[in-house]
Amino acid sequence: MEHQLNSLKKTARLAGFLYLLLIITGVYSIMFVSSQINVQGDAASTAKNILANEFLFRTGIFNDFISNTIFVLLVLVLYRLFKQVNERQAKLMVALVIVQIPAVFIMEAFNITSLMIYKGEILQTFELNQRQDIAKLFLEINENGMVALEVFWGLWLIPFGQLVYKSGFIPRIFGILLIIAGIAYILDSSTFMLFPNYRAFVSRPALLLVAIGEVSITLWFLIKGVKNNISTIE
């Protein structure tokens, strides 16, 4: 029993470390790089920012590759942690993460293409304002695609939350918070697709719920790992 407890704690703390890295890389890409580069509705200003901060823009692309690699490693560690709880749900959790990865890499190709257009490496026969509009279009495709992917960011959290709730070695409240976070992601993405004019009212509350759910489980994994009493594992 003690060996099982120590093994679970090590796995949980590894998951916490990877989750922390995932959060950090996500904040860097979405909140820092994007805020420094993109100017909503102004292709010329966006072009100016990208050309003036090309290395920063490239770090954002590279960061997304690293982030999604961490995401895959995280869900594989979580599978190892929870497969004894319910292997079917654990496999579903993994599948809902893996299915996202090809889409992310394709969308990053739009970012790379937009940079090439801004630098004049392609579409050289087009006028400057035309190149800026096309490059901004690729950036918008990437941004809108990421919002659409929030559906899967939410979907994977639901079986994850259910596994936490059923596990017996993690407090059930964290499972509930993860399920709520998953629903919040789905609501935000669905509002963007169906009722875009109302997204401003949904995004911030959704982001708060997501942060509470994901940060809390990350801290639990890092600080506690699992409960000292694991006799209630199903």
LORODREN-123538 format. One record per residue: residue in one letter; x, y, z of N, C-alpha, C in turn. Coordinates in Angstrom, 1 decimal. Layout:
<rs>
[r A [X Y Z] [X Y Z] [X Y Z]],
...
</rs>
This chain:
<rs>
[r M [0.8 -1.2 0.0] [0.0 0.0 0.0] [0.9 1.3 0.0]],
[r E [1.9 1.3 0.8] [2.8 2.4 0.9] [3.5 2.6 -0.5]],
[r H [3.9 1.5 -1.1] [4.6 1.7 -2.4] [3.6 2.2 -3.4]],
[r Q [2.3 1.8 -3.4] [1.3 2.3 -4.3] [1.1 3.8 -4.1]],
[r L [1.1 4.2 -2.8] [0.9 5.6 -2.4] [2.0 6.5 -3.0]],
[r N [3.3 6.0 -2.8] [4.4 6.8 -3.2] [4.4 6.9 -4.8]],
[r S [4.0 5.8 -5.4] [4.0 5.8 -6.9] [3.0 6.8 -7.4]],
[r L [1.8 6.8 -6.8] [0.7 7.8 -7.2] [1.2 9.2 -6.9]],
[r K [1.9 9.4 -5.8] [2.3 10.8 -5.5] [3.3 11.3 -6.5]],
[r K [4.3 10.4 -6.9] [5.3 10.8 -7.9] [4.6 11.1 -9.2]],
[r T [3.7 10.3 -9.6] [3.0 10.5 -10.9] [2.2 11.8 -10.8]],
[r A [1.5 12.0 -9.7] [0.7 13.2 -9.6] [1.5 14.5 -9.6]],
[r R [2.7 14.4 -8.9] [3.5 15.6 -8.9] [4.2 15.9 -10.3]],
[r L [4.4 14.8 -11.0] [4.9 15.0 -12.4] [3.8 15.6 -13.2]],
[r A [2.6 15.2 -13.0] [1.5 15.8 -13.8] [1.3 17.3 -13.4]],
[r G [1.5 17.6 -12.1] [1.4 19.0 -11.7] [2.5 19.8 -12.3]],
[r F [3.7 19.3 -12.4] [4.8 20.0 -13.0] [4.5 20.3 -14.5]],
[r L [4.1 19.3 -15.2] [3.7 19.5 -16.6] [2.6 20.4 -16.8]],
[r Y [1.6 20.3 -15.9] [0.4 21.2 -16.0] [0.8 22.7 -15.8]],
[r L [1.8 22.9 -14.8] [2.3 24.2 -14.6] [3.0 24.8 -15.8]],
[r L [3.8 23.9 -16.4] [4.5 24.4 -17.7] [3.5 24.7 -18.8]],
[r L [2.4 23.9 -18.8] [1.4 24.1 -19.8] [0.7 25.5 -19.6]],
[r I [0.4 25.8 -18.3] [-0.2 27.1 -18.0] [0.7 28.2 -18.3]],
[r I [2.0 28.1 -18.0] [2.9 29.2 -18.3] [3.1 29.4 -19.8]],
[r T [3.2 28.4 -20.5] [3.4 28.5 -22.0] [2.1 29.1 -22.6]],
[r G [0.9 28.7 -22.1] [-0.3 29.2 -22.6] [-0.5 30.7 -22.3]],
[r V [-0.1 31.1 -21.1] [-0.2 32.5 -20.7] [0.8 33.3 -21.6]],
[r Y [1.9 32.8 -21.9] [2.9 33.5 -22.7] [2.4 33.8 -24.1]],
[r S [1.8 32.7 -24.7] [1.3 32.8 -26.1] [0.1 33.7 -26.2]],
[r I [-0.9 33.4 -25.4] [-2.2 34.0 -25.5] [-2.3 35.4 -25.0]],
[r M [-1.7 35.6 -23.8] [-1.8 36.9 -23.1] [-0.6 37.9 -23.4]],
[r F [0.6 37.3 -23.6] [1.7 38.2 -23.8] [2.0 38.5 -25.2]],
[r V [2.3 37.4 -26.0] [2.7 37.6 -27.4] [1.5 38.3 -28.2]],
[r S [0.3 37.7 -28.0] [-0.8 38.2 -28.8] [-1.1 39.7 -28.4]],
[r S [-1.0 40.1 -27.2] [-1.2 41.4 -26.8] [-0.2 42.4 -27.4]],
[r Q [1.0 41.9 -27.6] [2.1 42.8 -28.1] [2.0 42.9 -29.6]],
[r I [1.3 42.0 -30.3] [1.4 41.9 -31.8] [0.1 42.3 -32.4]],
[r N [-1.0 41.7 -32.0] [-2.3 41.9 -32.7] [-3.0 43.2 -32.4]],
[r V [-3.4 43.9 -33.4] [-4.3 45.1 -33.2] [-5.6 44.8 -34.0]],
[r Q [-6.6 44.6 -33.2] [-7.9 44.2 -33.8] [-8.4 45.2 -34.8]],
[r G [-8.7 44.7 -36.0] [-9.2 45.6 -37.1] [-8.2 46.5 -37.7]],
[r D [-7.0 46.4 -37.4] [-6.0 47.3 -38.0] [-4.8 46.5 -38.6]],
[r A [-4.9 46.1 -39.9] [-3.9 45.3 -40.5] [-2.5 46.0 -40.6]],
[r A [-2.5 47.3 -40.8] [-1.3 48.0 -40.9] [-0.5 48.0 -39.6]],
[r S [-1.2 48.3 -38.5] [-0.5 48.3 -37.2] [-0.1 46.9 -36.8]],
[r T [-0.9 45.9 -37.1] [-0.4 44.5 -36.8] [0.8 44.2 -37.6]],
[r A [0.9 44.6 -38.9] [2.0 44.3 -39.7] [3.3 45.0 -39.1]],
[r K [3.1 46.3 -38.7] [4.2 47.0 -38.1] [4.7 46.4 -36.9]],
[r N [3.8 45.9 -36.0] [4.2 45.2 -34.8] [5.0 43.9 -35.0]],
[r I [4.5 43.1 -36.0] [5.2 41.9 -36.3] [6.6 42.1 -36.9]],
[r L [6.7 43.1 -37.8] [8.0 43.3 -38.4] [9.0 43.9 -37.4]],
[r A [8.4 44.7 -36.4] [9.3 45.3 -35.4] [9.6 44.3 -34.3]],
[r N [8.8 43.3 -34.2] [9.0 42.3 -33.1] [9.0 40.9 -33.7]],
[r E [9.8 40.7 -34.8] [9.7 39.4 -35.5] [10.2 38.3 -34.6]],
[r F [11.2 38.5 -33.8] [11.7 37.4 -32.9] [10.6 37.0 -31.9]],
[r L [10.0 38.0 -31.3] [8.9 37.8 -30.4] [7.8 37.0 -31.0]],
[r F [7.4 37.3 -32.2] [6.4 36.6 -33.0] [6.8 35.2 -33.2]],
[r R [8.1 35.0 -33.6] [8.6 33.6 -33.8] [8.6 32.8 -32.5]],
[r T [8.9 33.5 -31.4] [8.9 32.7 -30.1] [7.5 32.3 -29.8]],
[r G [6.5 33.1 -30.2] [5.1 32.7 -29.9] [4.8 31.4 -30.7]],
[r I [5.2 31.3 -32.0] [5.0 30.1 -32.8] [5.7 28.9 -32.1]],
[r F [7.0 29.1 -31.8] [7.8 28.0 -31.2] [7.2 27.6 -29.9]],
[r N [6.7 28.6 -29.1] [6.1 28.3 -27.8] [4.9 27.4 -27.9]],
[r D [4.1 27.6 -29.0] [2.9 26.8 -29.2] [3.3 25.4 -29.5]],
[r F [4.4 25.2 -30.2] [4.8 23.8 -30.5] [5.2 23.1 -29.2]],
[r I [6.0 23.9 -28.4] [6.4 23.3 -27.1] [5.2 23.1 -26.2]],
[r S [4.3 24.0 -26.1] [3.1 23.9 -25.3] [2.3 22.6 -25.6]],
[r N [2.1 22.4 -26.9] [1.3 21.2 -27.3] [2.0 19.9 -27.1]],
[r T [3.3 19.9 -27.1] [4.1 18.8 -26.8] [3.9 18.5 -25.3]],
[r I [4.0 19.5 -24.5] [3.8 19.3 -23.0] [2.4 18.8 -22.8]],
[r F [1.4 19.3 -23.5] [0.0 18.9 -23.4] [-0.1 17.4 -23.6]],
[r V [0.5 16.9 -24.6] [0.5 15.4 -24.9] [1.1 14.7 -23.7]],
[r L [2.3 15.1 -23.3] [3.0 14.4 -22.2] [2.1 14.5 -21.0]],
[r L [1.5 15.6 -20.7] [0.6 15.7 -19.5] [-0.5 14.7 -19.5]],
[r V [-1.2 14.6 -20.6] [-2.4 13.7 -20.7] [-1.9 12.2 -20.6]],
[r L [-0.7 11.9 -21.1] [-0.2 10.5 -21.0] [0.1 10.2 -19.5]],
[r V [0.7 11.2 -18.8] [0.9 11.0 -17.4] [-0.4 10.9 -16.6]],
[r L [-1.4 11.7 -17.0] [-2.7 11.6 -16.3] [-3.3 10.3 -16.6]],
[r Y [-3.1 9.7 -17.8] [-3.7 8.4 -18.1] [-3.1 7.3 -17.2]],
[r R [-1.8 7.5 -17.0] [-1.1 6.5 -16.1] [-1.6 6.7 -14.7]],
[r L [-2.0 7.9 -14.3] [-2.5 8.1 -12.9] [-3.9 7.6 -12.7]],
[r F [-4.7 7.7 -13.7] [-6.1 7.4 -13.6] [-6.7 6.2 -14.3]],
[r K [-5.8 5.4 -15.0] [-6.3 4.3 -15.7] [-6.9 3.2 -14.8]],
[r Q [-6.4 3.2 -13.5] [-6.9 2.2 -12.6] [-8.3 2.6 -12.1]],
[r V [-8.7 3.9 -12.2] [-10.0 4.4 -11.8] [-11.1 4.0 -12.8]],
[r N [-10.8 4.3 -14.1] [-11.7 4.0 -15.2] [-11.0 4.1 -16.5]],
[r E [-10.5 2.9 -17.0] [-9.6 3.0 -18.1] [-10.3 3.5 -19.4]],
[r R [-11.6 3.3 -19.5] [-12.3 3.8 -20.7] [-12.4 5.3 -20.7]],
[r Q [-12.7 5.9 -19.5] [-12.7 7.4 -19.4] [-11.3 7.9 -19.6]],
[r A [-10.3 7.2 -19.1] [-8.9 7.7 -19.2] [-8.5 7.7 -20.7]],
[r K [-8.9 6.7 -21.4] [-8.6 6.7 -22.9] [-9.3 7.8 -23.6]],
[r L [-10.6 8.0 -23.2] [-11.3 9.1 -23.8] [-10.6 10.5 -23.6]],
[r M [-10.2 10.7 -22.4] [-9.5 11.9 -22.0] [-8.2 12.1 -22.9]],
[r V [-7.5 11.0 -23.1] [-6.3 11.1 -24.0] [-6.7 11.4 -25.4]],
[r A [-7.7 10.7 -25.9] [-8.2 10.9 -27.3] [-8.6 12.3 -27.6]],
[r L [-9.3 13.0 -26.6] [-9.8 14.3 -26.8] [-8.6 15.4 -26.8]],
[r V [-7.5 15.0 -26.2] [-6.3 15.8 -26.3] [-5.6 15.6 -27.7]],
[r I [-5.3 14.3 -28.0] [-4.5 14.0 -29.2] [-5.2 14.5 -30.4]],
[r V [-6.5 14.5 -30.5] [-7.2 14.9 -31.7] [-7.0 16.4 -32.0]],
[r Q [-6.6 17.2 -31.0] [-6.4 18.6 -31.2] [-5.1 19.0 -31.8]],
[r I [-4.1 18.1 -31.6] [-2.7 18.5 -32.0] [-2.5 18.8 -33.5]],
[r P [-3.0 17.9 -34.4] [-2.8 18.3 -35.8] [-3.4 19.6 -36.2]],
[r A [-4.5 20.0 -35.7] [-5.2 21.2 -36.0] [-4.3 22.4 -35.5]],
[r V [-3.7 22.3 -34.4] [-2.8 23.4 -33.8] [-1.6 23.6 -34.7]],
[r F [-1.0 22.5 -35.2] [0.2 22.6 -36.0] [-0.2 23.2 -37.4]],
[r I [-1.4 22.9 -37.9] [-1.8 23.5 -39.2] [-2.0 25.0 -39.0]],
[r M [-2.7 25.4 -37.9] [-2.9 26.8 -37.6] [-1.7 27.6 -37.4]],
[r E [-0.6 27.0 -36.9] [0.6 27.7 -36.7] [1.3 27.9 -38.1]],
[r A [1.0 27.0 -39.1] [1.5 27.3 -40.4] [0.9 28.6 -41.0]],
[r F [-0.3 28.9 -40.6] [-0.9 30.2 -41.0] [-0.1 31.4 -40.5]],
[r N [0.3 31.3 -39.2] [1.2 32.3 -38.6] [2.5 32.5 -39.4]],
[r I [3.1 31.3 -39.7] [4.4 31.4 -40.4] [4.2 32.0 -41.8]],
[r T [3.1 31.6 -42.5] [2.8 32.2 -43.8] [2.6 33.7 -43.7]],
[r S [1.8 34.1 -42.7] [1.6 35.6 -42.5] [2.9 36.3 -42.4]],
[r L [3.8 35.8 -41.6] [5.1 36.5 -41.5] [5.8 36.6 -42.8]],
[r M [5.8 35.5 -43.6] [6.5 35.5 -44.9] [5.8 36.6 -45.8]],
[r I [4.5 36.7 -45.7] [3.8 37.8 -46.5] [4.2 39.2 -46.1]],
[r Y [4.2 39.4 -44.7] [4.6 40.7 -44.2] [6.0 41.1 -44.6]],
[r K [6.9 40.1 -44.7] [8.3 40.4 -45.0] [8.5 40.5 -46.5]],
[r G [7.5 40.2 -47.3] [7.6 40.3 -48.8] [8.2 39.2 -49.4]],
[r E [8.3 38.0 -48.7] [9.0 36.8 -49.3] [8.1 36.1 -50.3]],
[r I [6.7 36.3 -50.1] [5.8 35.7 -51.1] [4.7 36.8 -51.4]],
[r L [4.0 36.5 -52.5] [2.9 37.5 -53.0] [3.6 38.9 -53.3]],
[r Q [4.7 38.8 -53.8] [5.5 40.1 -54.1] [4.8 40.9 -55.2]],
[r T [4.0 40.3 -56.0] [3.3 41.1 -57.1] [2.0 41.9 -56.5]],
[r F [1.7 41.6 -55.3] [0.5 42.3 -54.7] [0.9 43.6 -54.1]],
[r E [0.0 44.5 -54.1] [0.2 45.8 -53.4] [0.4 45.6 -51.9]],
[r L [1.1 46.6 -51.3] [1.4 46.5 -49.9] [0.1 46.3 -49.0]],
[r N [-0.9 47.1 -49.3] [-2.1 47.0 -48.5] [-2.8 45.7 -48.7]],
[r Q [-2.7 45.1 -49.9] [-3.3 43.8 -50.2] [-2.6 42.7 -49.4]],
[r R [-1.2 42.8 -49.4] [-0.4 41.8 -48.7] [-0.8 41.9 -47.2]],
[r Q [-0.9 43.1 -46.7] [-1.2 43.2 -45.3] [-2.6 42.6 -44.9]],
[r D [-3.6 42.8 -45.8] [-4.9 42.3 -45.6] [-4.9 40.8 -45.6]],
[r I [-4.1 40.2 -46.6] [-4.1 38.7 -46.7] [-3.4 38.1 -45.5]],
[r A [-2.3 38.8 -45.1] [-1.5 38.3 -43.9] [-2.4 38.3 -42.7]],
[r K [-3.1 39.5 -42.5] [-4.0 39.6 -41.4] [-5.1 38.5 -41.4]],
[r L [-5.6 38.2 -42.6] [-6.6 37.1 -42.8] [-6.0 35.8 -42.2]],
[r F [-4.8 35.5 -42.5] [-4.2 34.2 -42.0] [-4.1 34.3 -40.5]],
[r L [-3.8 35.4 -39.9] [-3.7 35.6 -38.5] [-5.1 35.4 -37.8]],
[r E [-6.1 36.0 -38.5] [-7.5 35.8 -38.0] [-7.9 34.4 -38.1]],
[r I [-7.5 33.7 -39.1] [-7.9 32.2 -39.2] [-7.3 31.5 -38.1]],
[r N [-6.0 31.8 -37.7] [-5.4 31.1 -36.6] [-6.1 31.5 -35.3]],
[r E [-6.4 32.7 -35.1] [-7.1 33.2 -33.9] [-8.5 32.6 -33.7]],
[r N [-9.2 32.6 -34.8] [-10.6 32.0 -34.7] [-10.6 30.5 -34.6]],
[r G [-9.6 29.9 -35.2] [-9.4 28.4 -35.1] [-9.1 28.1 -33.6]],
[r M [-8.3 28.9 -32.9] [-8.0 28.6 -31.5] [-9.2 28.7 -30.7]],
[r V [-10.1 29.7 -31.0] [-11.3 29.8 -30.2] [-12.2 28.6 -30.4]],
[r A [-12.3 28.1 -31.7] [-13.1 27.0 -32.0] [-12.6 25.7 -31.3]],
[r L [-11.2 25.7 -31.1] [-10.6 24.5 -30.4] [-10.9 24.5 -29.0]],
[r E [-11.4 25.6 -28.4] [-11.8 25.6 -27.0] [-12.8 24.6 -26.7]],
[r V [-13.6 24.1 -27.7] [-14.6 23.1 -27.5] [-13.8 21.8 -27.0]],
[r F [-12.7 21.5 -27.6] [-11.9 20.3 -27.2] [-11.1 20.6 -25.9]],
[r W [-10.7 21.9 -25.7] [-10.1 22.2 -24.4] [-11.1 21.9 -23.3]],
[r G [-12.4 22.1 -23.6] [-13.4 21.9 -22.6] [-13.7 20.4 -22.5]],
[r L [-13.9 19.7 -23.6] [-14.3 18.3 -23.6] [-13.3 17.4 -22.9]],
[r W [-12.0 17.7 -23.0] [-11.1 16.7 -22.3] [-11.1 16.9 -20.8]],
[r L [-11.5 18.1 -20.3] [-11.6 18.4 -18.9] [-12.7 17.7 -18.2]],
[r I [-13.8 17.3 -19.0] [-14.9 16.6 -18.4] [-14.6 15.2 -18.0]],
[r P [-14.0 14.3 -18.8] [-13.6 13.0 -18.3] [-12.5 13.1 -17.3]],
[r F [-11.6 14.1 -17.4] [-10.6 14.3 -16.4] [-11.2 14.6 -15.1]],
[r G [-12.2 15.5 -15.1] [-12.9 15.9 -13.8] [-13.6 14.7 -13.3]],
[r Q [-14.2 13.9 -14.1] [-15.0 12.7 -13.7] [-14.0 11.7 -13.0]],
[r L [-12.8 11.5 -13.6] [-11.8 10.6 -13.1] [-11.3 11.1 -11.7]],
[r V [-11.1 12.4 -11.6] [-10.7 13.0 -10.3] [-11.8 12.7 -9.3]],
[r Y [-13.0 13.0 -9.6] [-14.2 12.8 -8.7] [-14.3 11.4 -8.2]],
[r K [-14.0 10.4 -9.1] [-14.2 9.0 -8.8] [-13.0 8.4 -8.1]],
[r S [-11.8 9.1 -8.2] [-10.6 8.4 -7.9] [-10.5 8.0 -6.4]],
[r G [-10.9 8.8 -5.5] [-10.8 8.5 -4.1] [-9.5 8.9 -3.5]],
[r F [-8.5 9.3 -4.4] [-7.2 9.8 -3.8] [-7.0 11.3 -4.1]],
[r I [-8.0 11.9 -4.7] [-8.0 13.4 -4.8] [-9.3 13.9 -4.4]],
[r P [-9.4 15.0 -3.6] [-10.7 15.5 -3.2] [-11.7 15.7 -4.3]],
[r R [-12.9 15.4 -4.1] [-13.9 15.4 -5.2] [-14.2 16.9 -5.7]],
[r I [-13.9 17.8 -4.8] [-14.2 19.2 -5.2] [-13.4 19.6 -6.5]],
[r F [-12.2 19.1 -6.6] [-11.3 19.4 -7.7] [-11.9 18.8 -9.0]],
[r G [-12.6 17.6 -8.9] [-13.2 17.0 -10.1] [-14.4 17.9 -10.5]],
[r I [-15.2 18.4 -9.5] [-16.3 19.3 -9.9] [-15.8 20.6 -10.5]],
[r L [-14.7 21.2 -10.0] [-14.2 22.4 -10.6] [-13.7 22.2 -12.0]],
[r L [-13.1 21.0 -12.3] [-12.6 20.7 -13.6] [-13.8 20.6 -14.6]],
[r I [-14.8 19.9 -14.2] [-16.0 19.8 -15.0] [-16.6 21.1 -15.3]],
[r I [-16.7 22.0 -14.3] [-17.2 23.3 -14.5] [-16.3 24.1 -15.5]],
[r A [-15.0 23.9 -15.4] [-14.1 24.6 -16.3] [-14.3 24.1 -17.7]],
[r G [-14.5 22.8 -17.9] [-14.7 22.3 -19.2] [-16.0 22.8 -19.8]],
[r I [-17.0 22.9 -19.0] [-18.3 23.5 -19.5] [-18.1 25.0 -19.9]],
[r A [-17.3 25.7 -19.1] [-17.0 27.1 -19.4] [-16.3 27.3 -20.7]],
[r Y [-15.3 26.4 -21.0] [-14.6 26.5 -22.3] [-15.6 26.3 -23.4]],
[r I [-16.5 25.3 -23.3] [-17.4 24.9 -24.3] [-18.4 26.1 -24.5]],
[r L [-18.9 26.7 -23.4] [-19.8 27.8 -23.5] [-19.2 29.0 -24.2]],
[r D [-17.9 29.3 -23.9] [-17.2 30.4 -24.5] [-17.1 30.2 -26.0]],
[r S [-16.6 29.0 -26.4] [-16.5 28.7 -27.8] [-17.8 28.7 -28.6]],
[r S [-18.8 28.1 -27.9] [-20.1 28.1 -28.6] [-20.7 29.4 -28.8]],
[r T [-20.5 30.3 -27.8] [-21.0 31.7 -27.9] [-20.3 32.4 -29.0]],
[r F [-19.0 32.2 -29.2] [-18.2 32.8 -30.3] [-18.8 32.4 -31.6]],
[r M [-19.2 31.1 -31.7] [-19.6 30.6 -33.0] [-21.1 30.9 -33.3]],
[r L [-21.9 31.0 -32.3] [-23.4 31.2 -32.4] [-23.8 32.6 -32.2]],
[r F [-23.3 33.2 -31.1] [-23.8 34.5 -30.7] [-22.5 35.4 -30.5]],
[r P [-21.8 35.7 -31.5] [-20.5 36.5 -31.3] [-20.7 37.8 -30.6]],
[r N [-21.8 38.5 -30.8] [-22.0 39.8 -30.2] [-22.1 39.7 -28.7]],
[r Y [-22.3 38.5 -28.1] [-22.5 38.3 -26.7] [-21.2 37.7 -26.0]],
[r R [-20.2 37.4 -26.8] [-19.1 36.7 -26.3] [-18.4 37.6 -25.2]],
[r A [-18.4 38.9 -25.4] [-17.7 39.7 -24.4] [-18.3 39.5 -23.0]],
[r F [-19.6 39.1 -22.9] [-20.2 38.9 -21.6] [-19.9 37.5 -21.0]],
[r V [-19.4 36.6 -21.9] [-19.2 35.2 -21.5] [-17.7 35.0 -21.2]],
[r S [-16.8 35.6 -22.0] [-15.4 35.2 -22.0] [-14.7 35.4 -20.6]],
[r R [-14.9 36.5 -20.0] [-14.2 36.7 -18.7] [-14.7 35.8 -17.6]],
[r P [-16.0 35.6 -17.4] [-16.5 34.7 -16.4] [-16.0 33.2 -16.7]],
[r A [-16.0 32.9 -18.0] [-15.5 31.6 -18.4] [-14.0 31.4 -18.1]],
[r L [-13.2 32.4 -18.4] [-11.8 32.4 -18.1] [-11.5 32.2 -16.6]],
[r L [-12.3 32.9 -15.8] [-12.2 32.8 -14.4] [-12.5 31.4 -13.9]],
[r L [-13.5 30.8 -14.4] [-13.9 29.4 -14.0] [-12.8 28.4 -14.4]],
[r V [-12.3 28.6 -15.6] [-11.2 27.8 -16.1] [-10.0 27.9 -15.3]],
[r A [-9.6 29.1 -14.9] [-8.4 29.4 -14.1] [-8.6 28.7 -12.7]],
[r I [-9.8 28.8 -12.1] [-10.0 28.2 -10.8] [-9.8 26.7 -10.9]],
[r G [-10.4 26.1 -11.9] [-10.4 24.6 -12.1] [-9.0 24.1 -12.3]],
[r E [-8.3 24.7 -13.3] [-7.0 24.2 -13.7] [-5.9 24.6 -12.8]],
[r V [-5.9 25.8 -12.3] [-4.9 26.2 -11.3] [-5.0 25.4 -10.0]],
[r S [-6.2 25.2 -9.5] [-6.4 24.5 -8.3] [-5.9 23.0 -8.3]],
[r I [-6.2 22.3 -9.4] [-5.7 20.9 -9.5] [-4.2 20.9 -9.7]],
[r T [-3.7 21.9 -10.4] [-2.2 21.9 -10.6] [-1.5 22.1 -9.2]],
[r L [-2.0 23.0 -8.4] [-1.5 23.3 -7.1] [-1.6 22.0 -6.2]],
[r W [-2.8 21.4 -6.3] [-3.0 20.1 -5.5] [-1.9 19.1 -5.9]],
[r F [-1.8 18.9 -7.2] [-0.8 17.9 -7.6] [0.6 18.2 -7.1]],
[r L [1.0 19.5 -7.2] [2.4 19.9 -6.9] [2.6 19.8 -5.4]],
[r I [1.6 20.3 -4.6] [1.8 20.4 -3.1] [1.5 19.1 -2.4]],
[r K [0.4 18.5 -2.8] [0.0 17.3 -2.0] [0.2 16.0 -2.8]],
[r G [-0.1 16.0 -4.1] [0.0 14.8 -4.9] [-1.3 14.0 -4.8]],
[r V [-1.4 13.2 -3.8] [-2.6 12.4 -3.6] [-2.9 12.4 -2.1]],
[r K [-4.1 12.0 -1.7] [-4.4 11.8 -0.3] [-3.4 10.7 0.3]],
[r N [-3.2 10.9 1.6] [-2.3 9.9 2.3] [-3.1 8.5 2.4]],
[r N [-4.4 8.6 2.5] [-5.3 7.4 2.6] [-5.9 7.1 1.2]],
[r I [-5.4 6.0 0.6] [-5.9 5.7 -0.7] [-6.8 4.4 -0.7]],
[r S [-7.3 4.1 0.4] [-8.1 2.9 0.5] [-9.4 2.9 -0.2]],
[r T [-9.8 4.2 -0.6] [-11.1 4.3 -1.2] [-11.1 4.3 -2.7]],
[r I [-9.9 4.0 -3.3] [-9.8 3.9 -4.8] [-10.8 2.9 -5.3]],
[r E [-11.6 3.3 -6.4] [-12.6 2.4 -6.9] [-11.9 1.5 -7.9]],
</rs>
